[in-house]
Amino acid sequence: MILYDIPDIRLFWSEDERFLKQFIVPHIWQKIKFQPLSRYPPLINDISFWLPSETYSKNDFYDLARTIGGDLIEKVVLVDEFTHPK
């Protein structure tokens, strides 16, 4: 725990891939520093919807999601954008 600055011994019994991936390194002598995790399990939701392009900005949706979700939302990312040719 001291070597990696891990604050809670219960993490050693975790099967959370976010914790386990931190200790996979290409070289055995590479320094590892523990990065704290969210207390909530990872959850990815995809949302698709149609919007008129003239009156809407991407930041409007980001603000709406963060306002409603509060601290539960860690990241909002636009993955893909499609514009119909017509």
Secondary structure, 3 states (H helix, E strand, C coil): CCCCCCCCHHHHHCCCHHHHHHHCCCCCCCCCCCCCCCCCCCCCCCCCCCCCCCCCCHHHHHHHHHHHHHHHCCCCCCCCCCCCCC
